[in-house]
Structure formats: structure tokens, C-alpha cells
Amino acid sequence: MPELGVVTRVLLGFARDGSDDRGLARTICGACVNGLDVDGASISVLTVTDARETLSATDRTAQLLEDLQFTLNEGPCVEAALTGDPVLVPDVQDSTDTARWPAFAAAVMEQTEARALFALPLQWGAINLGVLDLHRRDPGGLTDGERRDAFGAADVAALMMLGQRTDPGGGGWLDGGVASRAEIHQATGMVLVQLGVTAPEALARLRAHAFVQGRLLIDVARDVVARRVSFLEDVQ
């Protein structure tokens, strides 16, 4: 099993501190800037109206990159949000990387110092929560180690966002409330059996279902325990 990257380990070690979505996004962005060879980061999320909202940007360039993509409706963040795939641009001045976003590429070169852009979807299963955007002033792609770390950090960040939205009172990001709430523990076990997955994956499925339905994790868990909700439908 590959060793966890620096940023991934840092995010896994964070405890909840009662901060809201924006505070959580600041924490994630700060960890990425401190642990990766990038100069700035931002997080945007998808809202219930399919619009995007920037939760955090570490610097003026990160905010401007978000604003340009919102305004022009094109760019790596937009593409990552639509496709659910990472979009890595080692050099915005290389037309082979940016030909599909001509207006955005021209604006970036004219208005910012950013040269390399990396957009990582915050996704769990079919649930697309938003995008983690990273930028660097110098051109060049991520190393293999940086890529693994960035991708792992995006996965953990997605779980953190799911936990924030669906179980804000829990004690931890990946298993918040499970030890102290019998219904969540029981529901996780039931989903584990239904889908034949691990306990962390079963809990993530519960969180994703709660996120889509706009409900708290504890309420979904109670429905699973009462057999009002079954995850067997997901595999039929």
C-alpha cells in the first residue's frame, strides 16, 4: 500500500473544532499550500441550485482564478466539476493544454501570475461536492508523489465536507459519532452487509446519501435501522 502523503496525513489528523464550511475549507486549503509545491488554493462547492460558491481562497490570485471561471463558465475547475475528473494544466501558456478554454486562458495570462493549474474534484462515489483548485506561479506538472498526495488529500477533503454537512456534531471526520451513537453504528453495519464493503466505505455511503437528501447522518441512520431505507437498491 502506498505511503500516505504529507497533506493527506495532516488532514486525517485534524479534529473538529466547531468551524463552519468556510473554516473547514480554509483549513484544507492551508494544508495544501503548506504541504504541496503550490502557491495558492481555493475550494468551491456546488449548491442546491447547481451554482458554485467559493468557500475559501488563500490569496488574491486564487480568488481571481475562481472569479474568472465563474464569469466565463470555462476553465479547469468548471471542467472538473462537470466531469468528476482531475484537470491538470502544467502551463497555461501551452495552447495544447488550454485550447478548450480560450477566453479563460487569455484572461489568466493577462491578469494573473499563475502558470500551472490543478483542479481536483471533491467527489465521493457519484456525489460531486465541489472542486479543490491549486495554482503555481512556475510552470510544471506535479511529481508522482505530489499527485498521489493531492489526490489523496482531495478524497479526504470530500469526506470532511460530507461529515461537516451531514453530521456537524460528530467527534471526528471519518468516524464522527459512530462510537457514541448506536443508530449510526448499527446502520453502518447494516450497509456493510448489504453492499459487502468495509466499515469506512459503508459510513461514507451513509454520509453521501444524507448529503444528497439534505439530511443529517443520524436521521438517515435511523431510517436504515428501521428499514425505511435500503442500500440494496444501489446495486440492483
C-alpha positions, 0 to 999 in steps of 0.5 A: 500500500502506498505511503500516505502523503504529507497533506493527506496525513495532516488532514486525517489528523485534524479534529473538529473544532466547531468551524463552519464550511468556510473554516473547514475549507480554509483549513484544507486549503492551508494544508495544501499550500503548506504541504504541496509545491503550490502557491495558492488554493481555493475550494468551491462547492456546488449548491442546491441550485447547481451554482458554485460558491467559493468557500475559501481562497488563500490569496488574491490570485486564487480568488481571481482564478475562481472569479474568472471561471465563474464569469466565463463558465470555462476553465479547469475547475468548471471542467472538473466539476462537470466531469468528476475528473482531475484537470491538470494544466502544467502551463497555461501558456501551452495552447495544447493544454488550454485550447478548450478554454480560450477566453479563460486562458487569455484572461489568466495570462493577462491578469494573473501570475499563475502558470500551472493549474490543478483542479481536483474534484471533491467527489465521493462515489457519484456525489460531486461536492465541489472542486479543490483548485491549486495554482503555481506561479512556475510552470510544471506538472506535479511529481508522482508523489505530489499527485498521489498526495493531492489526490489523496488529500482531495478524497479526504477533503470530500469526506470532511465536507460530507461529515461537516454537512451531514453530521456537524456534531460528530467527534471526528471526520471519518468516524464522527459519532459512530462510537457514541451513537448506536443508530449510526453504528448499527446502520453502518453495519447494516450497509456493510452487509448489504453492499459487502464493503468495509466499515469506512466505505459503508459510513461514507455511503451513509454520509453521501446519501444524507448529503444528497437528501439534505439530511443529517447522518443520524436521521438517515441512520435511523431510517436504515435501522428501521428499514425505511431505507435500503442500500440494496437498491444501489446495486440492483 
